[in-house]
Amino acid sequence: MTTPRDSRRPARKYPPTKSIFTDVDGTLLTSLGKCNAPLVEWLKARRAEGYYMVLWSARGKQHAEEVAHRFGVAELFDAIVPKPGTIVDDLGWSWTRYTRAISKNWQLASPTPSHEN
């Protein structure tokens, strides 16, 4: 049984990419300063599925690299970058309709939703 697509959300023009951008503080690094081991395992499983992995931080590239190396997960990521300060895109912010943010229950989330979502 299929459910109708939410009419408030536009249909996807392009398939979602197999890429995951993971934040450092509060995500990879818990509020207690520990590595979020369950998230690392989830990311490893996505990596095995062929996802391109990026680690980023609003605190900058150096901070993201230090955390990744401290917890031995740097090699999990294809790139470690600062969060963008400026995005240049002909779509403005509407490009985000081709992305999905997972902030809670990432363990249960499929990183790439179907085209009907």
C-alpha positions in Angstrom: 0.0 0.0 0.0 1.4 3.4 -0.9 0.5 6.7 0.7 0.0 9.8 -1.3 2.9 12.3 -1.4 2.5 15.2 0.9 1.1 17.9 -1.4 2.9 20.7 0.6 6.3 19.3 -0.4 7.4 19.6 -4.0 8.3 16.5 -5.9 12.0 15.9 -6.2 13.5 16.9 -9.5 16.7 15.1 -8.9 17.4 11.9 -7.0 19.0 12.4 -3.6 22.7 12.0 -3.7 24.5 9.3 -1.7 26.3 11.8 0.5 26.2 12.4 4.3 27.5 15.6 5.9 28.0 15.0 9.7 28.4 17.8 12.2 31.1 17.6 15.0 29.9 19.3 18.2 26.7 17.7 19.6 26.6 15.1 16.9 29.9 13.2 16.4 31.2 14.6 19.7 28.6 14.3 22.5 27.8 17.1 24.9 30.0 15.2 27.4 33.0 15.3 25.1 32.8 11.7 24.1 32.7 10.1 20.7 29.1 9.1 19.7 30.0 5.5 19.0 26.5 4.4 17.9 26.6 7.2 15.3 30.1 6.1 14.1 28.7 2.5 13.6 25.7 3.9 11.7 28.1 6.0 9.5 30.3 3.0 8.9 27.3 1.1 7.6 26.3 3.9 5.3 30.0 4.1 4.1 29.8 0.4 3.2 26.7 1.2 1.2 28.8 3.6 -0.9 28.0 6.9 0.6 30.4 9.9 0.3 31.1 11.1 3.8 32.0 14.6 4.9 32.7 15.8 8.4 32.2 19.5 9.1 32.1 22.0 11.9 31.0 25.5 12.5 34.2 25.8 14.6 36.3 25.2 11.5 38.2 22.5 9.6 41.1 22.3 12.2 38.6 21.5 15.0 36.8 18.9 12.9 40.2 17.3 12.0 41.4 17.3 15.6 38.2 15.6 16.8 38.2 13.0 14.0 41.9 12.1 14.7 41.4 12.0 18.4 38.7 9.4 18.1 40.3 7.5 15.2 37.5 8.1 12.7 39.2 10.5 10.2 39.6 7.8 7.6 35.8 7.3 7.6 35.4 10.6 5.9 36.2 11.6 2.3 36.5 15.2 3.3 36.8 17.2 6.5 35.8 20.8 6.0 34.4 23.9 7.9 30.7 24.4 7.7 30.1 26.8 4.8 29.9 30.5 5.7 28.5 31.3 2.3 26.8 29.2 -0.3 26.6 30.3 -3.9 23.8 28.6 -5.7 21.4 29.7 -8.4 18.6 28.1 -6.4 19.2 30.2 -3.3 18.1 28.3 -0.2 15.6 26.2 -2.3 18.5 23.7 -3.0 17.8 22.3 0.5 14.7 20.6 -0.9 17.1 18.1 -2.4 18.5 17.3 1.0 17.3 15.8 4.3 18.3 16.8 7.8 18.4 14.1 10.4 18.8 15.5 13.9 17.1 12.9 16.1 16.5 9.1 15.7 19.3 8.9 13.1 19.7 5.2 14.0 16.3 4.5 12.5 16.6 6.9 9.5 17.3 6.0 6.0 19.8 8.7 4.8 18.3 8.8 1.3 14.5 9.1 1.2 12.6 7.8 -1.7 11.6 10.1 -4.6 8.0 10.0 -3.4 8.9 11.7 0.0 
